[in-house]
């Protein structure tokens, strides 16, 4: 039982690190006053590229968060 707990804890830490990394790599969704005064200098194509990367990062973040919560819950029960 201790071996299983150790394996789950290691997996939980790895998923936690993935979750932290994906959150840090995401671009900010808040434009604030910058968008009000025309401060956005991105072209149409640059925006699409960023959106696709941000969409992938958002999906990875969601999956990592679900796995993290499930693993933490299971470790708490064991």
FENWO-V944278 format. One record per backbone hydrogen bond with DSSP energy under -1.0 kcal/mol. NH is the residue of the N-H (numbers start at 1). CO is the residue of the C=O. E is the energy in kcal/mol with one decimal. If there is no record, write none. Layout:
BEGIN
nh=<NH	NH>
co=<CO	CO>
e=<E	E>
END
This chain:
BEGIN
nh=<5	6	7	8	9	10	11	12	13	14	15	16	17	18	19	20	21	22	23	24	25	34	37	39	47	48	49	50	51	52	53	54	55	56	57	58	59	60	61	62	63	64	65	66	67	68	69	70	71	72	73	74	75	76	77	78>
co=<1	2	3	4	5	6	7	8	9	10	11	12	13	14	15	16	17	18	19	20	21	31	33	34	43	44	45	46	47	48	49	50	51	52	53	54	55	56	57	58	59	60	61	62	63	64	65	66	67	68	69	70	71	72	73	74>
e=<-2.1	-2.3	-2.5	-2.6	-2.2	-2.4	-2.4	-2.3	-2.2	-2.3	-2.5	-2.2	-2.2	-2.1	-2.5	-2.4	-2.4	-2.6	-1.9	-2.2	-1.9	-1.4	-1.4	-2.7	-1.8	-1.8	-2.0	-2.0	-2.4	-2.2	-2.0	-2.9	-2.6	-2.1	-2.5	-2.4	-2.1	-2.5	-2.5	-2.3	-2.5	-2.7	-2.4	-2.1	-2.5	-2.6	-2.4	-2.3	-2.9	-2.5	-2.2	-2.5	-2.7	-2.0	-1.5	-2.1>
END
